[in-house]
């Protein structure tokens, strides 16, 4: 899966490191890859699709804190494994 490399110029710096914009594809894809790296998941398109599905199912509302999203993914991805 090839991710877009364009970032929203209005959503950078500290806010970009703390929050994830689900509507910004670059940010969502970067966060998925970062999550997979931190959890030592194989960086495959199949795994990206799985995590992306969970990412889209996140019940929280914007703004989404990266730490909250990762904690939710940890609880749900492990439950599905």
Buried (B, 14 or more C-beta within 10 A) or exposed (E): EEEEEEBEEEBEEEEBEEBBBBEBBBBBBBBBBEBBEEBEBEEEEEBBEBBBEBBEEBEEEEEBEBEBBBEBBEEEBEEEE
